[in-house]
């Protein structure tokens, strides 16, 4: 009862603020940074599944989802898990590395990436990035290679194709290293006619609520190598399915997130949804993971109930990514007018702009009210630390440090019409 009263008070405060915005001729809602690909069609599926649990664990639905993703992505094999971080763990497992082996990764990443490396008994070694696409700097990468180095995690951040993509692949081949592509931000981005994730040995994608497409939580591991696919399958078969309670909460979050972040009337429907569904909301990164502790539920594969949402989301990706590219043209023009550098679009690449990254003055990242007034958007602040959002010491990554201080990222869905 006490929690309900607190929620009602919060809703009342929110609506008073909305009324003041109207009186001051300010926008009542701003483009969301997550869950913008959810639609009423996803809500209908989630509600149907909540009423009928008999198909929650039907394996053929998951196989259909994996097959659809593999065909769309141009990959030979795909495996669906309950998170991109779990898909990364499956990729690391497929490499059959030994305890203490080193894995090189960007010094500008999310805490779940080094966590997956540590959970596998391996050693993460941070490498500086370049500031054109925020990807690994190939020159700095080669300097960090030692006899203990066995693999490289190459990311395509913010939906951009990594500037040194081909060069990093060449370096890996030169030193007989394996490459895992982190495509969590870049599902659908292309390079030389192929979707990213198909140049390295393995790749992983995310359908977490802030990513290119959305199943609230979810991830996919892919490879074009049959032997590695066999290893991923081995990891997959050892993985548990989530509990009915977690599936139930995740389906509730599809409904909650739609009304909170995507619905055109979210200024009031979001508050109503919070009253009915908010107590079941899911936090993507737990307190345990922030501390580097492996959660008990870590390592789960995707159940059919969530795969059904994924199947419905897949056909939306291309259209949404085109919308993001259209919005990016607006931000390109804004950067040009303001004297900021636009992110680099690598030759023969097609980015997808999950978010549009810009380096601004430090004080502008600390206080974002200027963007609400000038641009009618609330920017994201990925990343607030080198290993976002945890406080992890990362040395010798000056460009990454600068990005932490200055990089904001602008929303690319819900900003302009097609």
C-alpha positions in Angstrom: 0.0 0.0 0.0 2.8 2.4 0.9 4.5 1.7 -2.4 1.3 2.5 -4.3 0.9 5.8 -2.5 4.5 6.8 -3.4 3.8 5.9 -7.0 0.6 8.0 -7.1 2.4 10.9 -5.6 5.2 10.6 -8.2 2.6 10.5 -11.0 0.9 13.6 -9.6 4.2 15.4 -9.5 5.0 14.3 -13.1 1.7 15.6 -14.4 2.1 18.9 -12.7 5.5 19.2 -14.4 3.8 18.3 -17.7 1.2 21.0 -17.2 4.0 23.6 -16.5 5.8 22.5 -19.7 2.6 23.1 -21.7 2.2 26.5 -20.1 5.8 27.4 -20.9 5.4 26.1 -24.5 8.0 23.3 -23.9 7.7 19.8 -25.3 5.9 17.4 -22.9 7.9 14.4 -24.2 11.3 14.0 -25.7 12.6 11.2 -28.0 13.5 8.2 -25.9 17.0 6.6 -25.9 15.6 3.1 -25.6 12.6 0.8 -26.5 11.6 3.0 -29.5 11.2 -0.1 -31.7 8.4 -1.5 -29.6 4.9 -1.2 -31.0 1.4 -2.1 -30.1 2.0 -5.3 -32.1 4.7 -6.3 -29.5 2.3 -5.5 -26.7 -0.4 -7.7 -28.2 2.1 -10.6 -28.4 3.3 -10.0 -24.8 -0.3 -9.9 -23.4 -1.2 -13.1 -25.3 1.8 -14.9 -23.9 1.0 -13.7 -20.4 -2.4 -15.3 -20.7 -1.1 -18.6 -22.2 2.1 -20.1 -20.9 1.9 -23.4 -22.8 4.3 -22.1 -25.6 6.8 -20.4 -23.3 9.4 -23.1 -23.8 8.7 -24.4 -27.3 12.1 -25.1 -28.9 11.0 -24.8 -32.5 10.1 -21.1 -31.9 13.6 -20.4 -30.7 15.1 -22.3 -33.7 12.9 -20.2 -36.0 14.2 -17.0 -34.5 17.8 -18.1 -34.7 17.3 -19.2 -38.4 15.6 -15.9 -39.2 18.4 -13.9 -37.7 21.2 -15.9 -39.3 19.6 -15.5 -42.8 19.0 -11.8 -42.3 22.5 -11.3 -41.0 24.2 -13.4 -43.6 25.7 -15.7 -41.0 25.9 -19.5 -41.1 25.0 -20.1 -37.4 23.1 -18.2 -34.8 22.3 -19.0 -31.1 19.9 -17.0 -28.9 20.7 -16.2 -25.3 19.3 -14.0 -22.6 21.8 -11.3 -23.1 24.6 -10.0 -25.4 26.9 -10.6 -22.5 25.9 -14.3 -22.4 26.4 -14.5 -26.1 29.9 -13.1 -25.6 30.6 -15.7 -23.0 29.5 -18.4 -25.5 31.9 -16.9 -28.1 34.8 -17.0 -25.5 33.9 -20.6 -24.7 34.1 -21.5 -28.4 37.7 -20.3 -28.5 38.7 -23.0 -26.1 41.2 -20.7 -24.3 43.3 -21.5 -21.2 43.0 -19.8 -17.9 45.1 -16.6 -17.8 45.1 -16.1 -21.6 44.8 -12.4 -22.5 42.0 -10.9 -24.5 42.4 -7.4 -25.9 39.4 -5.1 -25.7 38.7 -1.4 -26.0 39.4 0.8 -23.0 36.0 2.3 -23.6 33.3 -0.3 -23.1 30.6 -1.6 -20.9 31.3 -3.5 -17.6 29.6 -6.7 -19.0 32.4 -7.1 -21.6 35.4 -7.5 -19.2 33.1 -9.4 -16.8 32.5 -12.1 -19.5 36.3 -12.3 -20.0 36.9 -12.7 -16.2 34.1 -15.2 -15.8 35.9 -17.3 -18.3 39.1 -17.2 -16.3 40.8 -15.0 -18.8 42.6 -11.7 -18.5 41.2 -8.5 -20.1 43.8 -6.1 -21.5 42.5 -2.6 -22.4 43.6 -0.9 -25.6 43.0 2.7 -26.5 40.4 3.8 -29.1 40.4 6.3 -31.9 38.0 9.2 -31.8 36.7 9.0 -35.4 34.4 6.0 -34.7 35.3 5.2 -31.1 36.7 1.8 -32.1 40.0 0.1 -31.3 43.1 2.0 -32.6 44.9 -0.6 -34.7 48.4 1.0 -34.0 47.8 0.9 -30.2 46.4 -2.6 -30.5 49.5 -4.1 -32.0 51.6 -2.5 -29.3 49.6 -4.4 -26.6 50.0 -7.9 -28.2 52.1 -10.3 -26.1 52.7 -14.1 -26.2 49.8 -14.5 -23.8 47.4 -12.7 -26.2 44.9 -15.1 -27.8 41.9 -13.0 -28.9 40.7 -9.5 -29.7 37.3 -8.0 -29.1 36.6 -5.5 -31.8 33.5 -3.3 -31.3 31.4 -1.2 -33.7 30.2 1.4 -31.3 27.1 3.7 -31.5 26.2 1.9 -34.8 29.3 3.0 -36.6 31.6 0.6 -38.4 35.0 0.6 -36.7 37.5 2.8 -38.6 40.3 0.2 -38.4 38.1 -2.8 -39.1 40.1 -4.5 -41.9 43.5 -3.5 -40.4 42.5 -5.1 -37.0 41.5 -8.3 -38.8 44.9 -8.3 -40.7 46.8 -7.8 -37.4 44.8 -10.7 -35.9 45.8 -13.0 -38.8 49.4 -11.8 -38.6 49.6 -12.9 -34.9 47.3 -15.9 -35.2 44.7 -14.3 -32.9 40.9 -14.9 -32.9 38.5 -11.9 -33.4 35.2 -11.5 -31.6 33.1 -8.7 -33.0 31.0 -6.8 -30.5 28.0 -5.8 -32.6 25.8 -4.9 -29.6 25.3 -1.3 -30.9 25.5 -2.1 -34.6 23.0 -4.8 -35.6 22.4 -4.3 -39.4 25.4 -2.1 -40.1 27.3 -3.1 -43.3 30.8 -3.0 -44.6 31.5 -3.8 -48.3 28.1 -5.4 -48.8 28.2 -7.6 -45.7 26.7 -7.0 -42.3 29.2 -6.5 -39.5 30.0 -9.6 -37.5 30.9 -11.6 -40.5 34.5 -10.6 -40.9 35.9 -11.9 -37.6 35.7 -15.4 -36.2 32.6 -14.8 -34.1 30.3 -12.0 -33.2 27.6 -11.2 -30.7 24.6 -8.9 -30.8 22.2 -7.5 -28.2 18.4 -7.0 -28.1 18.5 -5.3 -24.7 16.1 -2.5 -24.3 18.5 0.3 -25.3 19.8 -1.4 -28.4 18.9 -1.5 -32.2 16.0 -4.0 -31.6 14.3 -4.9 -28.4 13.3 -8.0 -26.5 14.0 -6.2 -23.1 16.9 -8.6 -22.5 18.5 -10.9 -25.1 21.5 -11.6 -27.2 22.7 -13.6 -30.2 26.0 -15.3 -30.9 27.0 -16.0 -34.6 29.8 -17.6 -36.5 30.5 -18.8 -40.0 32.8 -21.5 -38.7 31.3 -25.0 -38.2 33.8 -26.1 -35.5 33.2 -22.9 -33.5 29.4 -23.4 -34.0 29.8 -26.8 -32.4 31.5 -25.3 -29.4 28.8 -22.5 -29.0 26.1 -25.3 -29.3 27.9 -27.1 -26.4 27.7 -24.0 -24.3 24.1 -23.5 -25.4 23.1 -27.0 -24.4 24.7 -26.5 -20.9 22.7 -23.2 -20.4 19.5 -23.2 -18.4 16.3 -21.5 -19.4 15.1 -18.6 -17.3 12.6 -19.1 -14.6 8.9 -18.6 -15.3 9.1 -15.5 -13.0 11.8 -13.9 -15.1 9.9 -14.7 -18.3 6.8 -13.2 -16.8 8.6 -10.0 -15.7 10.2 -9.7 -19.1 6.9 -9.9 -20.9 5.5 -7.3 -18.5 8.4 -5.1 -19.4 7.5 -5.2 -23.1 4.2 -3.6 -22.2 5.6 -1.2 -19.6 8.5 0.0 -21.9 6.1 0.5 -24.8 3.9 2.9 -22.9 6.8 4.4 -20.9 9.1 5.1 -23.9 7.5 4.6 -27.3 3.8 5.5 -27.2 3.0 8.9 -28.6 0.9 9.6 -25.4 3.6 8.4 -23.1 3.5 11.7 -21.1 0.5 10.2 -19.3 0.3 6.6 -20.4 3.8 6.0 -19.1 2.7 7.0 -15.6 -0.3 4.7 -15.7 1.9 1.8 -17.0 4.3 2.4 -14.1 1.4 2.0 -11.7 0.5 -1.4 -13.1 3.8 -2.7 -14.4 6.6 -0.7 -12.9 7.2 -2.9 -9.9 8.2 -5.7 -12.2 10.7 -3.6 -14.2 14.1 -5.2 -15.0 17.5 -3.6 -14.5 19.9 -4.6 -17.3 23.1 -4.6 -15.2 22.8 -5.8 -11.7 24.7 -4.6 -8.6 26.6 -7.9 -8.7 27.8 -7.3 -12.2 28.8 -3.7 -11.4 31.2 -5.3 -8.8 32.4 -8.0 -11.2 30.5 -10.8 -9.5 28.8 -13.4 -11.6 25.0 -13.5 -11.0 23.4 -16.8 -10.3 21.1 -16.4 -13.3 24.0 -15.6 -15.7 24.4 -17.8 -18.7 20.8 -18.5 -19.7 19.6 -19.3 -23.2 16.5 -17.6 -24.7 13.1 -19.2 -24.2 10.4 -19.3 -26.8 8.3 -16.6 -25.1 11.1 -14.0 -25.6 12.0 -15.4 -29.1 8.5 -14.6 -30.2 9.1 -10.9 -29.4 12.4 -11.2 -31.3 10.7 -12.7 -34.3 8.3 -9.7 -34.4 11.1 -7.2 -34.0 13.4 -8.5 -36.7 11.4 -7.2 -39.7 11.4 -3.7 -38.1 15.2 -3.4 -38.0 15.9 -2.2 -41.5 13.2 0.4 -41.5 14.2 1.7 -38.1 17.8 1.8 -39.1 16.9 3.9 -42.2 15.1 6.3 -39.9 18.2 6.5 -37.7 20.3 7.3 -40.8 17.8 10.0 -41.8 18.1 11.6 -38.3 21.9 11.4 -38.5 21.8 13.8 -41.5 20.1 16.3 -39.2 22.8 15.9 -36.6 25.5 16.1 -39.3 24.1 19.5 -40.3 24.0 20.6 -36.7 27.6 19.6 -36.1 28.6 21.5 -39.3 26.9 24.6 -38.1 28.3 24.4 -34.6 31.9 23.4 -35.6 31.8 19.9 -34.1 33.2 16.9 -35.9 30.7 14.4 -37.2 31.5 10.8 -36.6 33.4 9.1 -39.4 31.5 7.0 -41.9 34.1 4.5 -43.1 34.3 4.2 -46.9 32.0 1.4 -48.2 30.2 1.2 -44.9 26.6 1.8 -44.0 26.2 2.7 -40.3 23.0 2.4 -38.3 23.4 5.1 -35.7 22.0 3.5 -32.6 23.0 6.9 -31.2 24.9 9.8 -32.8 28.1 10.5 -30.8 29.6 14.0 -30.6 32.5 15.3 -28.6 31.4 18.5 -26.9 33.0 20.6 -24.1 33.2 18.9 -20.8 30.8 21.2 -19.0 28.2 20.5 -21.8 28.3 16.8 -20.9 28.0 17.5 -17.2 25.0 19.8 -17.7 22.7 18.8 -20.5 19.9 21.3 -20.2 21.2 23.2 -23.2 20.3 20.3 -25.4 16.7 20.2 -24.2 16.4 23.9 -24.9 18.3 24.0 -28.2 17.7 20.6 -29.8 14.5 19.4 -28.0 16.3 16.1 -27.0 17.9 14.7 -23.9 21.3 13.3 -24.9 22.7 10.1 -23.6 26.0 10.1 -21.8 27.5 6.7 -22.8 30.1 6.3 -21.3 30.5 8.0 -17.9 33.5 5.8 -17.2 35.9 3.8 -19.3 34.1 0.6 -18.2 30.6 2.0 -18.1 29.0 2.4 -15.6 31.5 0.9 -13.1 34.5 2.5 -11.7 37.3 0.3 -13.1 40.9 1.6 -13.5 42.0 1.7 -17.1 45.5 2.9 -17.8 47.1 4.2 -21.0 43.9 5.0 -22.9 44.0 8.8 -23.4 41.5 8.9 -26.2 39.1 6.8 -24.2 39.6 9.1 -21.3 38.7 12.1 -23.5 35.6 10.4 -24.8 34.5 9.7 -21.2 34.9 13.4 -20.4 33.3 14.8 -23.6 31.2 12.3 -25.7 27.5 12.7 -25.6 25.2 10.8 -27.9 22.0 12.0 -29.5 18.8 10.0 -30.1 18.1 8.8 -33.6 14.6 7.4 -33.4 11.5 9.6 -32.8 13.4 12.8 -33.7 12.2 13.4 -37.3 9.6 11.8 -39.5 10.5 9.6 -42.4 
